[in-house]
Each structure stands twice: as C-alpha cells, then as structure tokens.
Amino acid sequence: MTPPAIVILGAGALATARRVQTCYPGAQVHALQGRVEADVAYTELAAHLHELYARGTPIVALCAAGIVIRCVAPLLSNKGVEPPVLAVAEDGSAVVPLLGGLAGVNAMAREIAAALDVAPAITTSGELRFGTCVLNPPDGYALASLTQGKRFVSDLLAGESTRVEGDAPWLDNVQLPRATGARLAIRVTPKAWDGGADELVIHPRSVVAAVCVSGTKIAEQVLAALDAHELAPLSLAALLAPIERMGDQGLSEAAEALGVPLRFAGLPEASPAQPSAPAASHLLEAALRVPYQTLLQDANADLALALTRAPIDPDTIGRARGRLTVIGLGPGSAELMVPAARKALIEATDILGYETYVKMAGPFRADQQVHGTDNREEMQRARHAFELASMGRAVVVVSSGDPGVFAMAAAVLEALDASDDPRWAAVILDIVPGVSAAMATAAQAGAPLGHDFCMLSLSDNLKPWSIIETRLRHAAQADLVMAFYNPISRARPWQLDKALDILREHRAPETKVVLGRDIGRPGSSLRSTTLGELRSADVDMRTMVIIGSSTTRGFTRGAQREWVYTPRWYP
Ligand code: SAH
C-alpha cells in the first residue's frame, strides 16, 4: 500500500500525527507552511488534498471531517477506485473513515484507532455486522468480481447465511452467519469464477508462471496457459524468468500487462560460457522456497506454472530486477523536491550519497539502509550503487539540486560506461531532475537568468584552471549571464578573485551580481551587489554567484524589496 499522507494544519496536531505515523512505514506528516514544520510543507489545504487524492495517495487529515469533505468533494463523482480518506481529531480522540471502503479505509481506521487507544467511527453496515469488509480481502488475495461481491454482501445483510470453501484464515474470527448447507458460498480458489450468482469468489495469489520465452506475446502465452487449467488470471502472483533475461523489454511489458511483479532466478549449471536456456520448471525449482505443484510444462519446456497451497509473497521468489535512481533533492526545502524524487525515496531499499544530502533526504525507515560517504568518493559511490542494484535492490543516489548539474548523475553514467558487467547493464537506471541552485537562487532574486546564460563550476579539481579561464573569457565576451557553482573553498582560495579579474576586463563595475547562500535551507540569505563591489570574502562554498550580463537590471517598487531580472530582448 502507498503510505498515507498525514496532513496537519497546526502545531496542536503534530503529536497525534506522529503517533499515527508509527503505524505506516514511509508515511510523512504534511504541515501547513508558516504554521508548523514537519516532513513535507504545503501552502494551501484544499489544493494539497486535491493533489493527494488525485494521485491516489491515502489521506489521514487531522482536522474537521467537514473540511476534508469540502476539499475532495469536487473530485468524487467520476472516481473508480478511490484512496482511503480519514479525518482524525487533532487531539486523537476520534477516527472517522470517510472514503475508500474498498481500499481498506475501515481497516486503517481500526489500526489508527488502536494506536490512539480510541474506538473508530465505523459506519459501513457490512463492516459493522461482520467486523470486516468481506469485499476487501487481505494482501495476497483478490476479489473475482466487485459487482457480484456487492450483491453477495447485500444478501448476507438481508439475513442469508454462507458457507466458506477453501482457506480463508482472515475470516476465522469474523462473525459471518455461517451454515454448512447455505445457498451462498464464499469460495477461496485459484480457479476462475464460473459466473455463478451464489458465490463470492476470492483468488489467492498462488500461481507463479515461469517463462524462458522472449518476444512480444509472453502475456498472451501465460494467460492461455492459465486458461488451459481454468485458473483465474488474478491468481497469478508473479512472473519468473531466467536471470540472463533481466534486461528483456518484452518481459517487463508482460509483467506490467499481467499486473504482477517480475522476478528472476539463475541456475548454477547455466554458466556464461555455456548459455543453455534453462527449462522453465528448473527455474521454479531454483526460485520457490515453498512446496508447490507443477501444473504445466509446455512442449518446449519454456513455460511452466506452479501452484502453491497458500498465497505466495512475490518478494520471496528469486529476486527483483535492480533499480538505480539518481535523484536531485532540490536546493533544500521539501517543497522544492519533485514528486518523482520523493517517490523514489519512499520505494528505496538503499540510499547513497554525501552525508549532508542523505540527511536532507531523510528521515528513513528502519528497513531502509543508508550509506553515507564523504563527498569526494563519487566514483566509488557510483560503483557501489550499481553493485547493490545488481543484487536486486532499489537504490537511490542523492545529489543536491539537480543530479545532472556538477553532481552524481554524470559519475553514475561514467561508471556504467566503463563497465562491461552484464549485471550492471540489466539494472533499471533512472535519473530524476531537481531544482538546481542557480534556478532556486534566480527565482528568489527575480529572473536574472531570463535571457541567455551559462553555468560554470569554478572548481579546478577535475579540470585545469586554464580551461576555466578560457571559458570565463568567452562567456564574458559573449555577454552571457553566468551562474558560478563551487565558487570558492579553503582548498581553492584564489580562483574566484582571478575569475572576477577576468570578468572586470569585459564588464562594467555596475554589472548586477546576485549572491544566494543556502537557498531553500534554514538561515538562507540573498543579496544583490555589483561586479565592482563584489569581494571574494562575500562568498563561500555554500553560495551561488550569478553575474549579470550588460542588460541585467534591478529595481524596487515602493518600500519593497529589489527585483533583479534580465530582459528577454536585446537592445
Ligand atoms: N547539483 C547541485 C550543485 C552541486 S555543486 C545543484 O544542481 O544545485 C555545489 C555548489 O552548488 C555549491 O558550491 C554552491 O555554489 C551551489 N549550491 C548548492 N546548493 C545551494 C544552495 N542551497 N544555495 C546556494 N548555492 C547552492
């Protein structure tokens, strides 16, 4: 389940929010900016709840139920499956499930109420009568038909009894009206539902399909094999393939089409020197740690189905294709991190990066492993990330700002470029952009990058100083606005002064300069000055220096702050 967003409006709700948070690994507390600080800041409640709801994120709002209802009301009419939405009293005295009956809102209400030591305000008839939502079986099970399910529950509520066929351990302590000879039956089976109106069919996800085929028709072949055995597609738990096929696009597409995780297993005898396509049933043997029955092996032995007695957790089968996601955190504040980066962090098993940035990206759950390192060990970190990812882990490498701007994305690609390890090549690699320091600083100042500009790192650690001088001269001659990263450090004390000397040969002393320090972080500062007045003592390694072009200008309105911008046109 996606971890819920726990939304608060003021400091009075924070303690309760933190208690709710303990129920859900990965859940974050979203707090109204300016009122209270928590994990994620938002600026307007209605817009924020809208966005969360539209994205399908479960919502636990610590405010009046009425407020929550008004905020999401405009979205309610044409929503198929809605996420759970709950209102919780900010002092923790009431838990009210509002929406998302089929997505487990009542179960959440019970969990949260238990953590807060109160009774949940459950209002769903079936749930009240039987103590559970029969139509919302636990993880590892899937309901065959919702329409049929609704009819079934209304029959039960009208006073009918039911039989239970098959293993339904979650119904053991439920007060269902049971009778052995009942007309109605809850049937837990991997077999496909035959359309009979008297049955509520629930499929345990207990079938694993092993495939050694490639191509575009894998999903169809698996569905045909299930069909041949009258097995429901919903009883499929995972698709299993040989480890050598990890990079195969057709397999990823098939798993997606079937709506199941894709897992991989290797066979000891399939050595790279002697690549033999392992028979599908051997794969099952290698990957399944529980007893199972082989249902089917096709003529070429490249497709096999295994049926286990109980639902099987896909995470226990072989291993996943590893992922490596390089993200940018933005300049510092959670608000300026893009949602895709947030998502990668939630899904990560391992997080790598320079200590300061890893801390900025946290807090992390107990099941997530954090590998903080010194900032200078970039290539080593990149290789470590690939090693972890090729073991099937979900690895995130964090950079500040944008990962592609003087940061880890290029180091990660450099490591991959230099490697011919097929395990590294099979890793799913994604790079998620972020708000770079130049953009964040420019936005605070106004629009100094409103016309042509360039970004330069003044660090001569990885390039000779002569190159930097040449680039500065050319950029100055071309009248480009310049954004300086890494402007100065203790190990590089004279370079900035030298750079400014070069610029002063080409630009007037009145040229606008913007200095942004720790933008988006606590204690941030922004000032504007001129090229003539700028001293290297005004700048440190946490500063972004933006040197204006001949047209960059500043103005103030009334007693207000100054705005700096570069017009879009040229005189
Ligand atoms: N990938 C980062 C840049 C890393 S280089 C990005 O896209 O922003 C590090 C340099 O970026 C620092 O020396 C400083 O010049 C600048 N920088 C990074 N974060 C900053 C911030 N929050 N405020 C101002 N400058 C920052």
Residues whose N, C-alpha, C, O or C-beta is under 5 A from the ligand:
A	BS01	SAH	P331 S399 S400 G401 D402 P403 V405 F406 A407 V435 S436 A437 F484 Y485 N486 P487 G516 R517 D518 I519 M541 R542 T543 M544
